Amino acid sequence: MLSQLRGMDMQTLASLSSVSCRRQQSARSIISGVWQNWQGLRPLELCQRVHQSYRSFSTNEPTVEETYSRKTPLEHILLRPGMYVGPTERLPPVACWTLQSDSDRQNPIDGSVSRWAMHREELRSIPALLKVFDEILVNASDNRLRHPSSCNRIDVTIDRGDDKSKPRISICNNGKSIPVQMHKKEKMYVPELLFGHLLTGSNFDDDQRRLTGGRHGYGAKLTNVFSSEFVVEIRDTHSSRGKCKTYKQVWIDNMHTCSEAQVDIRLKQDTDLEYTKITFVPDLARLANDAKMTVLPEEEYKLMRRRVVDIAGCSGGKMRVTLNGEEISLPGFEDYVDLCRSSFEDDNGLPVPPMVYHRLNSRYEVSVGLSDSKSLDSISFVNGMNTSRGGTHIDALANQISHFIADHVNTKMARQLDPLELKSPISVTPRMVKRNLMLCVNCLIENPHF
């Protein structure tokens, strides 16, 4: 063995090591160290040293630097999207309310015709894709709660895209806008701070009572992160007296690249109205975990359209909402609830009992009716956000209503149902009532937790 090693040069030893090209330089340094001291070792010891030196390389063990790493917040969001925007894969089918394709439907009870009638269908949706849309839509709706005297309109445009163009979504609301001012501490304009930097916002004061969403400083930034293009346009007429400021800024490549803000300042005119407009191109490859997807899927398009109708219904007729240029006319939440009656007639062709609507106070609207799914149905909105899984407020209302109806049937209606008392006493349990209820709630809750 010793005679064979003497006859080899260092390059030959390196070629026999079977290590990757990336690690050959390290391998040569080890061989060099052994080679310089071979005269002081016995042949067996020399072979053992060479073998031990190569073991770590031949097994392809990662280095410490490769094993342990640190990610920036932006890198972590892109690496683990499920933690921030939900699953990027299609979920199992779930019954969802969507707009009917033939949406001109007449209500046989009062003869009214709805352009935005809904029905229930099984859909396999991608939560992440819906989340980034909802972040911007709810922000626009929140502006009405912040500035009810000036915000009364939201315009939504959803372009699904095609083979020649990417999908593009635009959401614009009027009313008092974000101030176009330099943030003295952060040395940037306020819109850039709010839309282009993570962990920023105006909702970090937990002692402040508010009806708007957002607590963690992500919100609209997540939409920016998961967009190949994200555009902010603002007109501000309130932050500087007598002046009108127009602001535009563009981010591309998942918020990695930000253009310089374009700010135009001129004298304010009476016709200048404030607005905030967000336009974005969703990164479907990341959001749907499908590099080949180039068109906004049909399932998500249906649910996005319905969410726009939700916002119109929750505004109580105080906001004009348009979808792809068409106005959604809903005077109030009661009218919205009627859209969600999957059938106005029962199996025998008779009109079903109407939903019973009641406004509990300025912050709670409730409609109760019969469920057509033989289980508790609920449609719930908290501060404009759809809580599809219900919540503690739904459980509390459903329990109170079920107990009241059960008690009423067992006591006051017993004689009506069996006037001669020929049968055993009627026993209706709250559970029996609850699974036949349809409960619709629109509420405003201070500092809600989801």
Secondary structure as GFF3:
##gff-version 3
##sequence-region A 1 450
A	DSSP	alpha_helix	2	6	.	.	.	ID=ss1
A	DSSP	alpha_helix	10	15	.	.	.	ID=ss2
A	DSSP	three_ten_helix	21	23	.	.	.	ID=ss3
A	DSSP	alpha_helix	24	36	.	.	.	ID=ss4
A	DSSP	three_ten_helix	38	40	.	.	.	ID=ss5
A	DSSP	alpha_helix	43	58	.	.	.	ID=ss6
A	DSSP	alpha_helix	64	67	.	.	.	ID=ss7
A	DSSP	alpha_helix	73	79	.	.	.	ID=ss8
A	DSSP	alpha_helix	82	85	.	.	.	ID=ss9
A	DSSP	beta_strand	94	99	.	.	.	ID=ss10
A	DSSP	beta_strand	105	106	.	.	.	ID=ss11
A	DSSP	beta_strand	113	114	.	.	.	ID=ss12
A	DSSP	beta_strand	118	123	.	.	.	ID=ss13
A	DSSP	alpha_helix	127	146	.	.	.	ID=ss14
A	DSSP	beta_strand	153	159	.	.	.	ID=ss15
A	DSSP	beta_strand	168	174	.	.	.	ID=ss16
A	DSSP	beta_strand	182	183	.	.	.	ID=ss17
A	DSSP	beta_strand	188	189	.	.	.	ID=ss18
A	DSSP	alpha_helix	190	196	.	.	.	ID=ss19
A	DSSP	alpha_helix	220	225	.	.	.	ID=ss20
A	DSSP	beta_strand	227	236	.	.	.	ID=ss21
A	DSSP	beta_strand	243	252	.	.	.	ID=ss22
A	DSSP	beta_strand	257	258	.	.	.	ID=ss23
A	DSSP	beta_strand	262	267	.	.	.	ID=ss24
A	DSSP	beta_strand	275	282	.	.	.	ID=ss25
A	DSSP	alpha_helix	284	287	.	.	.	ID=ss26
A	DSSP	alpha_helix	298	314	.	.	.	ID=ss27
A	DSSP	beta_strand	320	323	.	.	.	ID=ss28
A	DSSP	beta_strand	326	328	.	.	.	ID=ss29
A	DSSP	alpha_helix	333	339	.	.	.	ID=ss30
A	DSSP	beta_strand	356	361	.	.	.	ID=ss31
A	DSSP	beta_strand	364	370	.	.	.	ID=ss32
A	DSSP	beta_strand	377	382	.	.	.	ID=ss33
A	DSSP	beta_strand	385	386	.	.	.	ID=ss34
A	DSSP	alpha_helix	392	411	.	.	.	ID=ss35
A	DSSP	alpha_helix	414	417	.	.	.	ID=ss36
A	DSSP	alpha_helix	430	434	.	.	.	ID=ss37
A	DSSP	beta_strand	437	443	.	.	.	ID=ss38
###
